[in-house]
Amino acid sequence: MIRALVLGLSSILLTTPGVATASPTTSDACLPSGGPSPDAAGRDVGPAYGQPATLWITSSTIGISTSDGYGQAAIRSASPLPRSALLVDAQQEGTHQIIVDTGREALLYSVTGCSITPVVDEHGDAFQFDLGHRRGLGDGVGCSDLGDGRRLVQLLQLPGRPPWEVRRTAVDLIGSTATLGRADTVSATSEHDPAWTTASDISCGDLTIARDGVAAP
């Protein structure tokens, strides 16, 4: 069903096989023909995106298909682990981001229409969230308001429990540039407290990557 939805969205952009026609409303960022490869896994994200859209992923590519065409970006990671992705509006401003879990880190992309752009830090390097404490910087990704409105946050489970404490570091997004913002520490009542357990997952508000995301086949 999911794969059929992905291919269905891309097929409406074709007329004669092998001949692409550009719609006058198609943005420069939209590729009008082709679409995701047959081995891509997709998920309907229209309600979250505000227009008919399918988020799709392979082991090496993240993409989105809309009625105007499709766009894609490479997933640049040396991780051999399976990939998955989640579409969010982290700052609740009508802008959208895609979080890609590579199993070792989470990569971040900004997405508008058919355009997918890797997010970079203030030095121009690819912005990454640490996962699983691999670099000692973080265990998961969430969305929280630390005083400047809702933001993406890097979540770090602090050692030495109990008490169970989580360090939250906000990420301020302007277009496709991310900078670190405020940070604080919250306490959980036990290792079963959602404040603790969600700190090792990827989520944003009511959305979780396990339930609302798409996993590469």
Order of alpha helices (4+ residues) and beta strands (2+ residues): alpha-beta-alpha-beta-beta-beta-beta-beta-beta-beta-beta-beta-beta-beta-beta-alpha-beta-beta-alpha-beta
